[in-house]
Amino acid sequence: VLGSATPPPLLAAFLSAMLCLVALMPCSLALAAPVRAAAAADAATSPALARQQALERAFTQAVMLEAGRILPAPLAEARTAFLRSFLEPRAMELVVSYQEAPGAKPSPATPSLPSGPEANHQPSLSENGQASAPLQLELDVEVNRPALRGILQRFGLLSGGTRTYALRLGPGVAEQDFRALEALNTFMGLTRAPTADLDISLERLPQGYYKGILRQPGNAQAAVIVADGKDLPTLWQNLWGQLFEGREFRPGGASRWLEVGG
């Protein structure tokens, strides 16, 4: 009977693998559960702008909460503030979807909006003419977890601990120029030392952009990492970002170096 025929071995193996993938899907989806975020607009914000302001703040909060889920350990206050300042203007790009939290209601109710040029300049008023309470939103936000993880990884926040490096400044780069990277170094967990396992040289080329080279002294098998940038902060992020994306710094990854260019 056709219905009782046994599938060929290869087909049976394929079907078995597909069933395993389907069985694992709920676990993957659970890891990407929406984040509950609440935020309010400023009291003096006009009704025309209040919702947008509250949305943007809720998105930032959701992205920061999701980052906290991904990070292996909580960051110090200064590093958390730096991360927020970096993610805040990018939060909307990291939001996949959102909806009003079940049972939540925007407060207060938005009155009818004025029209014309004055629409963005009038405060929200209650019926008695008093300024009403600021608009508050409570949302369930789905964050683009892979994209956020990629950002955290390029900053070295998933590698744990700190990295020590030695630095050589070439033509066009002065010690005073490099001091502008102190906050970024603290955020990324980087420490400069006279000698280290990692050696970095920086220079500014005649074309106007900066170039950096990272080497591992004493290891003939270690590849060289090269990056460039229009300014020192961009170069610094590109150089270390490529290093932190290597398998050596991925949780559970094998120890090796990658040869990558800017």
Disulfide bonds with the S-S distance in Angstrom:
none
